[in-house]
Amino acid sequence: MRKHFENIEYLYGDANVRLPNSLFKDLSEAIKSKNNKTNVQQVAFAYTYLVTVAFLYKYTHFVDTQNETYIQNADIKELLGYSRTTKSIDKIIKKNGVLDELGLTSTTRDYPVSFETCSGEKVNGISLREFVAISDIDNNDGNYSIIKSIVKNKNYEVKEPLFLTTGYKDREYGTIYNIERTHRIDIREYIALVFDEGMTNIDFLMYAYFKSKCKGYKDNMRSMAVYKIIMEIGVDRSTFYNHLRVLKEKKYIHVNHMEWKWRAKGGDYEDMESNQYFWRGIQM
């Protein structure tokens, strides 16, 4: 599986995808447990799944003709820490599931197999990207035969990341052409975090969250109250600090923990000041 994504890096170098900043809150509000509390494990899975299919779609790499492999939902489930047969998360990624209902994805059998960039046509100053789907290839084309020999599943379906290709919510264009209020995930970041056995989907979710909040500001730093972070991504306080510790140990995040303020008259502590979060990222 790793070779599949390393091949994207090999073929395209600085491959990257962009995701809407609102995604964290949207997913945490949509994915709940039976007690109506946010299921952060499934939220983190959904976020990482969206990044995964965004790379596979943007770089038309659901089918890797060099490695003679293709990726199905069961493969992505396994990659992201679940059993291939786990049913609990199918409600999120199935056809007309949570991600489809939110308008983030659509399910299609007409998967992309190549793309072209048209330098003469631009959208928001970005060259038009034209995708070639399997239905666009003539049956007599050599590539058609190669692809069909790799794809064994006759009912093969993939997810089109609509947030990337056509738009999401009030966005007129997908994040290929509209980068306002988005954050970027590079293929090297994806490989480094997702294939690190010491990290989880929640670690990846929080890494991306801090990048979306901090990158671009002075020293890539933002002061944020813990309760606001917890509300936005739907994680409880103890889980937040557990996974923050992982990111700090990896040196992906640095935090200046602020002191509690002493209330002189009442002889008690006031709320703690907002911590300063510095996004460091992967050392490329």
Secondary structure, DSSP 8 states (H G I E B T S, - for coil): -HHHHHHHHHHHSS-EEEEETTHHHHHHHH-B-TTSSB-HHHHHHHHHHHHHHHHHHHTT-SEETTTTEE--HHHHHHHTTS-TT--TTHHHHSTTSHHHHTTSEEEESS-EEEEEEEEEEEETTEEEEEEEEGGGS-TTSHHHHHHHHH---TT--EEEEHHHHT--TT-SS-TTT--TTEEEEEHHHHHHHHT-TT--HHHHHHHHHHHHHHTTSGGGEEEE-HHHHHHHHT--HHHHHHHHHHHHHTTSEEEE-----EETTTTEE-----EEEEE-----
